[in-house]
Amino acid sequence: MVDAAKEGDTKMVRELLAAGADVNHTKEGDEATTALYKAAARGHLEAAQALIDAGADVEKGRTDDGDTPLQVAYRKNKKSVVEYLKSVGAQMGLDALVDAAEKGDAKKVRELLAAGADVNHTKEGNDGMTALFKAARAGHLEVVKALVGAKANVNKPADNGFTPLKWATARKHTPVVEYLKSVGAHE
């Protein structure tokens, strides 16, 4: 079914679903993706609709990095698929922004923010740390600026009481400290 969705063969997708194919099956191998992910990546709106109508999980995409159908459609500029996925409640991958910020991937952070990622989301089991905490703690100034520009809460404390500024100060990330102070952050 993944191959049929990838090719936009909506008729075959529907036939496979009618024959009992698992709508959320992940094709293993070098890409480890779902049919919905492939349909979204290629901009095949009708195939995506058929999969979602059959109960496809709109958050399940690529298993190796958690990339979602919405993320890939946005990245590949498949506007009709992006709008459709948003209309059925798809998210950008709730933890993707935090992960990208921690890695210092400014390009992915900007991409996720532009597509509507929640700038103040905290990962479960992450002690209340947002993407801004992760970026400030690691000294990723470009990421910190992108997050602040998207209205990240610069003074929200984590569960341990630390703020992004306090983390940056403790780790001696002077450019991040100076920037956070310039936008009104406090320890």
N, C-alpha and C positions, 0 to 999 in steps of 0.2 A: 504494500500500500504506500510506503514511503516513496518508492520510485514513481508510482502513478501520480501522487500529489506533486512531486518534484517536476513532472512533465506537464502538469495542469490537466491531466486526463480525469476530469470530474466524473465522467460516465463510469470509468473503471473504478474510481474511488467509491462511488455509490454501489457498484456491483460487489466489490469486496466487502463493504460494510454490510450489505444485505446477506452476504454469505457467512457473516459472523466474524469478520476480521476485527481484531482489537484496535479500536480507534486511537488508543494511546500507546500502541506498540512502539518501541524504540528500536530502530535498525542499528545493530551493532556494527562496529568497524571503525574506520578512521574518522567518521563524522558523528556517530552515535546520536542520531536525531529522530524526532517524531515526524509523522507525515504533515502535521500542521506547520511545524517549523519549516519544512521544505517548501510547502505551498506559500507560506508567508515570504520566504526568502526570494522566491521567484515571482512574487506578485500575482499568484493565481487565486484571485478573489473567490470565484465560484467553488473551487476545490476547498478553500479554507472554510467557506460557509457550510459546505456539505459535511466537513469533518466536525465543525462546531455543532451543527444541528444534530449530529450523531453522538455528541457528548465529549468531544475532544477537550482535554484539559488545556486551557489557553495559557497557562503558566509553564507547561512542560515543553521544553524545546531540545536544547543540546545538553547532553549529560556531562560532558567533560568540563564545562565552565559555567553552566547554569544560564546560558544565553536563552532568552525567551523568544517566542515568535514575534512579539511586538518589537523587541530590540532589533532583530534582524531585518524586519520589514522597514523600520525607521532608518536603519543604517544604509539600506539599499534603496532608499527613497521610493518605496512602494506605497504611495499615499493612500490609495483606495483601501488597501489591506490594513494600513495603520489605522485609518478612521474606523473601519469595521471592527478591528480587534479592540480598540478603545470603547466602541459602542457596546461591546459584550462584556466589558469589565476587565480586559487584559491589563496587566501592569508591566512596568519595565523590568521586573525582576526586583523584588523588594530589597534584596541584599546587594544587588549589583553595584549600586552607588557607593555603599560603604566599602565594598571590596576594591573597587577601582580607586577610590580615594586613598586607601591604605597602601596600594601599590604605587601611587603617584602617577596614575594614568590620566593625565589632564584631558586628553582627547576624549577618552571614554566618559569621563565625568561630565564634560560639556555636552556630549551626545545624550547621555542619560537625562541630564537636566532639561535639555531642549525638548526631549520627548515626554517630559512630565514626571520624572522621578521625584519622590518626596525628599526634599533636601534635609529634613530633620528626622528621617526614619532611623530607628535603631534596630540592629540585628538582635534576634532573640539570643539570649545567653551572652550578650556583648557588654554587659554591665552599664547599659544606658548610653553607650558611646555612639554618636552619630558619625557621619562621614567626615565632618569637620574635625572631630576629635582625632580620628585616625590620621588625617592629613597633617594636622598641627603637630601631633606627637611624632610623626615621621619626618617633619620638616619639609613637606611638599608645598612650597609657597604658591606655585601656579594653581594648584588644586585648591588651596585655601582661598585664594582670591576668587576663583570660579564659584565656590560654594557660598562665600559671603555675598557675591554679586547676585546669587540666586535666593538671597534672604535666609541663609542659614542663621540659626540663633547662636550668636557668638558667646552668650553668657549662660547658656543652659548647662548646669552641672551634670556630670555622669553620676552613677550610683555612689561612687566613692567621694563625691564632692568636688572633684577636680573639674575645672573648666578647660576649654581648648587652650586658652592662654597659659594656664598653670602647667599643662602638659608641655607646651612648647618651651616655656621657661625652664622647666625641670630638665628637658633634653637639650637645652642650650641652642635652640634654633632661633638665633637672633633675628634674621630677616622676618620670620613668621611672627615672632613676638612683637617686633616693631609694627608690622602691618596690622595685627590684631588690635594693638593699642590704638592705632590710628583710626580704627572703625568703631571704637567704643567698648572693646572687650575689657573685662576685668577678671582678676583671679578669684 
